[in-house]
């Protein structure tokens, strides 16, 4: 205020409904003499402290993405710095905060480009060096509308709750407003840090695709070591599977096929129970599987599994392969009906052998017995 960069404004909120422009309203207060200001202050009139914007000319600043930006001073609002209760507004506190914390770069959305001159005028009036600015392009929906939490669009935390890995989210968001100059899309965080440079940030807005994020999330999930993947997946398992205590084994089975962790309950529900399914699932041309061959295979599998010991993937596989060789059947003709009987699904995150090993001998025999009873009625 002593330097003429701010002034007391005695205008009341009620005056805002008069239809006058901000420029017209503020001129009364900004032209008060020191005597008039003191007189109204001593009289107890309520006031705010407003920033004084130069009457003419323009303010120019440099943005590392958009280059030099010039804004005419007469288009800038003389914003409130201190409210009538003495508390600072965000825009004022923000400048003071950044200076006291020695902030060198301000990275924010492109919508703040127009207000940046007001910040820089504050820096100048204090005699402070302004930071470097990096204004980022907007991220919008595929429809072109701006993302909005009010409209139900997910925040970073929401995406994590949906089963997206933080490193995958960062990787994807970086690619929305920046490109590495080649066709790479998958970046581990250290590689992204090394490759990222501000000049390659785009000026145009980018569309957010949840499908693309899900694909990229799967790319980040697959390279994880099994222990790390299981640690991240554990909380997403249905309660019955958690209670069974074999989710680490299930994690190893599903990891190559998971694209987001929140899909785990639906993906593994067949391990809890087999939902009703159509007998036509047993008919599969590529595997040369028919209803008749399926009945035959499952009858033999029932006997084989009752005798398989110890119960693990290796012994289960060998028992089924040996049976196929004896019966002169393709491996697929043996495996297909076993997998359908154990899952009731056309597609599963694991094959017949992996599923059998996870379910355990007792459950496998029970499911095959139910499948045979079902097929006998077809």
N, C-alpha and C positions, 0 to 999 in steps of 0.2 A: 504493500500500500504506500509506503514511503517513496518507492521508486515509480509510483504511478501505474503499476501493473495490475492493480486491483482496487476496488472501491466499495463503499457501503451502498447497498441497494435497499431502499425502504419500501419498495413496491410490495403490496400484499397479494396473496394468492387470489383473492377475490377479483383483483384487476385482470387476472389472466383470462377471464371470461368476457372481457370488453371487446374482443375482436381485434385489438391492436397487435401489431407484430412485436416480437421480442425487441427488435431494434428500436421501435418507436417508444416502447415502455421504458427501456433502460436509459434512453437519452436524458430523461429528466434527472435521474439520480447521478449519472456519471458526470453531469455538468455542474453539480452543486459545488459551491465554494467551500473551502475548509470551514468557514464560519457557519454556513448553512448545515453542513454535516454535523458539526459539534452541537449546534442548537437542537437538531432533531434527536441526536444521541442523548443529550442531557435531558431532553423531554421524555425519554423512555420509549421512543418509537422503535418498534422491532425492525431488525434489518438482517440481511444476509451479506456475505462478502462475495462479490462477483469478480471474475477475471476481466481485465480491461483489454480488449482487442484493438489493435491499431485501426484508426478510421479508414485509411486507404491502403493501397499497395497490396502485396501478396506475400504469402509465406511459402517457402520451398524447403522440402526435405528430400533426402535420398533413401529409397528403399532398396534392399539388396535383391529383390525379385522384380519390382516394377520400375526401378530406376528413379529418376527425379520426378517428384510430384509437386505441382504448384497449385495452391488454393487461394482464391481472393479473400482478403480479410473480411470484407463486408458480407461474406456468406457464413461466417463463423459465429456461433452463438456464444455470448458472454456467459459462460457457465458459472454456476454457483460453486464456490470453493469451500466456504464455511456456511453451514446452515444457521438459522436464527438461534438454535440452542447451543451454538458454538462447536458442534461436531463437524469434522471435515467430510466432504463428499468423497465417494470412491475415486473419482477422476483426479482429485487433488491429492488425496492420500497415496494414490498409486504412484504418482510422480515422486513424491517425497520418499516413499518406501524404496522405490527402485534406486534412487540416488544413494540413500543411506546404506543399501546392500551392495552398492557398486556393481549394479547390473550392467553388463556390456551389450547384450543383445535382447531385444524385445521381439518375441515370436508370437504372433497372434493372427486372427482371421482377417481376411481382406476387408470385411465390413468396417474395420477400424481405421482404414486409410484416411477417410475424410476427417476424422477427429484428431489425427496425429499432429497437425499444425498447432492445435491448442495446447497439446502436451509440450511441444517444442518451445512455444512462446513462454510457457511456465519455466522450463529449464533455463531459457535465456534470461528471464527476469530475475532468477535466483543467481545467475552467473555460473550455472552448472553446465557440464558437457553432456549433451543428449546421447542416449545409447544408439546403437545401430538397429535398424528396423528390418524385420523379415515378416512380411504379410503373406499369409498362406491362402491358397484358393479355397473356396467353399467346397465342402463335401455335401452332395445332394442325393436324394433318392433317385432311383432309375427313372422315375416319372419326371425328374427335373426339379421337384420341390425340395426346399431346404430341410435337412434333418432337424427334427425337433423332439425333445423329450416329452413335451406336452402332447404331441401327436402319437406318443407311444414308441418312438424310435429308441433303440437300445443305446445305453451309455457303455463305456468301456467295461465297467463293473457288470453290467447286465450281460454283455457278451461273454465274459468269463463265467458267469453263473450258468450260461447256456452251454458251457463246455468248450469254449474256444480258448486256446492257449494264449497267454499274454504276448509271447514272442511272435505268434502267428498274426495277432491283431496288429502289432507294431509293424511287422513286415508288410501287411496288406495296406495299412493306412499310409505308410511311406510311399508305396507304389501308386496311391491315388493322386498324390500331388507332386510326384517326382519320378523320374526314370533314370536308370543307370547308364543309358546310352547304348545298351545292347538288349538282348531278348531275355535276360535273366529275370526270374520272378521269385524264386526261393532264396531267401537270405537268412542265415543264422545272424544273430545280433552283432557279433564282432565283425562279420563280413559287411553288414549293413553300415556299421559305423565307419569302416574303412572306405566304402564305396560312396557314401553320401556326400554330396556337395551342394551348397545353396544355389549356385547358378543354374542348376538343372531342375529347380523347382518350377512347376508349370504356373502360368498365369490364369489359365482357364479352370472353371470348376470341374469336379470329377464326380462320377456317379458311383454310389456305394452298392455293391452287389453281394448279398448274403451268400449266394451260391458260390461266387468266386472265393469269398472268405472261407467257406466250408472246404472247398477243394484245397486251398493253401494250408488250412488247419491240418488236414490229413497228411499233407506233405511234411509238416512239422512233427506230427505224431509218430509216423513210421520210423524215423531215425532214433527215437528215444530208446535208451537201454530199457530192458523189461522192468527193472525195479522202479525207474523213474516214471514210466508209463503207469504202472500199477498204483503208485502213490497218488498220481493225479486222478486215476479212474476210480479208486476205491469207494469214494463217497457217492458215486452215481449208481452203484449196484442195487438191485431190489433187495429188500430186507431178507427174504428167504435165502438168497444166494449168500448174503453176508453171514447169515446164521450158519450156513453149511461150512463156511470157513475155507472154501477152495477158490476164492475169487482171484488169487494170484495166478492160478493155472488158467482160469478163464481169460484173464488179461493177456496172457501170452497167445491165446488162441485168437482173440478178437483184434489185437493191436493192428495187424496189417490191413484191417477193413474198416476201422473207425475213422470217421471224418470230423465228428464232434462228440465230446464226452456225454452230452445229454441224450445221445441216441442209444447209450448203453442199456437202459432199462428195456426199451422195446427190442433191441437187438438180442438180448439175452433172456427174454421172457419165456422162450421155448424150453429153456433149461429148467424153469420152474414148473411148467406144465405144458402139455401138448394141446393146442387149440384144435377144435374140430376141423377136418380137412377133407378134400375130395379124393376119392380113390384114384382119380385120373392122374394124380401126382406120381403114382408108381409107373406110369407109362412114359417112357423116355426113349425116343428113337436113337439118339446118339449113344446112349449106354446099352441099347438093345434090351431095355427093361420093359416087361409087360406085367399085367396082373398075375398071369400064371407063373412067370419066372420069379416074380416077387414073393409069391406064396412059398415057392420051393426054397428060395434063398433064406427067407426069414425062418422057416422051419428048421433049416440046418443051422442057422446062426444061433437060434435058441439053444440048441444042444452044444454048439461050439463054445458059446460064451459061458455056459454053466461049468465048462471044464477048463477054461483059460486061466492060467495061473503062472506068474503073478499078473495082476491086472494093471497093465500100462500100455502106452501107445505101441511099443515095439511088439509085445506079445499079441495084442489085438490085431495088429496089421498082419503079422505072420500067420495067425490062425485063419484069417479071411483070405489071404493070398494063397495059402496051401489048399483051402477048400476050392477056390476058383480053379486052381490047377487040376485038382482031382476031378472036378465036374466039367472041366473043359469050358469054363465060362470066362468072359472078359472081366477084367477087374471092375470096370464100371457097372457091369450087370450085377455084381455082388454088392458093391458099395452103395449104389443108388437106393435100393429099397431099404437098406439098413439106415441110411441117413434120413430118409423120409419117415420111417417108423419112429426114429428117435426124436425127430423135430416137428414133423407135420408141415414142413415148409419146403418150397422149391429151392430157395436160396438161404444159405446159412453162413455165419462167419467162420465156420470150421467144417472140415469133412467128417465122414462117418467115424473114422478112427479117433480124431480129436474129441468129438462130441461124446463118444462112448467112454473114453478115458476120463473125461470130466464128470460125467453122470455117475459112474461107478457101476459095478456089476449088478447089484440088486435092482437099481432103477432101470438099467438097460434091459434086463430080462423081463421086467414088468411091462415096459413099453413095447417090446417085441411081442409079448403075449397078447397085449391089447390090439396091436396092429394085425396080428394073425386072426384074431376074433373078428375084427372089422372086415378083413379081406374075405373071410369065409362067407360073409353075407352079401358079397358083391356078385 
